[in-house]
């Protein structure tokens, strides 16, 4: 059985998504949005937005470039600053 779902705006609050990862349990999808630097988290069972996390104030000018979830699911690492003219952060 093939299952295809789509997250669409405006309810998904996507803003040029740059990277997406599944949580280790496969129940949630985490998306880093390039344009507004937010992180959005979705419940895949209900296909709905759970939360929008704004960037820390000191990273508002940075762009999220990639991310990873720890195997235990307790930590999320996001790499910021894909351009040479901006500082880097993790």
Residue pairs with C-beta under 8 A, 6 or more apart in sequence:
5 44
5 47
7 14
7 29
7 42
7 47
7 49
8 14
11 48
11 49
12 40
12 42
12 49
13 33
13 38
13 40
13 49
13 52
14 31
14 33
14 40
15 33
15 34
15 35
15 36
15 38
16 33
16 34
16 35
17 31
17 32
17 33
17 34
18 32
18 33
18 34
18 63
18 64
18 65
18 66
19 31
19 32
19 64
19 65
19 66
19 67
20 29
20 30
20 31
20 32
21 29
21 30
21 67
21 68
21 69
22 28
22 29
22 30
22 44
22 69
23 29
23 30
23 69
23 73
24 69
24 71
24 72
24 73
25 73
26 44
27 43
27 44
27 45
28 41
28 42
28 43
28 44
28 50
29 41
29 42
29 44
30 39
30 40
30 41
30 42
30 67
30 69
30 76
31 39
31 40
31 41
31 42
32 39
32 64
32 65
32 66
32 67
32 78
33 39
33 40
33 64
34 63
34 64
37 54
37 55
37 59
37 60
37 62
37 63
37 64
37 80
38 52
38 53
38 54
38 55
39 52
39 53
39 55
39 64
39 67
39 76
39 78
40 49
40 51
40 52
40 53
41 49
41 50
41 51
41 53
42 48
42 49
42 50
43 50
55 62
55 64
59 80
59 89
61 86
62 80
62 81
62 86
62 87
62 88
62 89
63 80
63 81
63 82
63 83
63 86
64 78
64 79
64 80
65 79
65 80
65 81
65 82
66 78
66 79
67 76
67 77
67 78
67 79
68 76
68 77
69 75
69 76
70 76
70 77
77 90
78 90
79 88
79 89
79 90
80 88
80 89
80 90
81 87
81 88
81 89
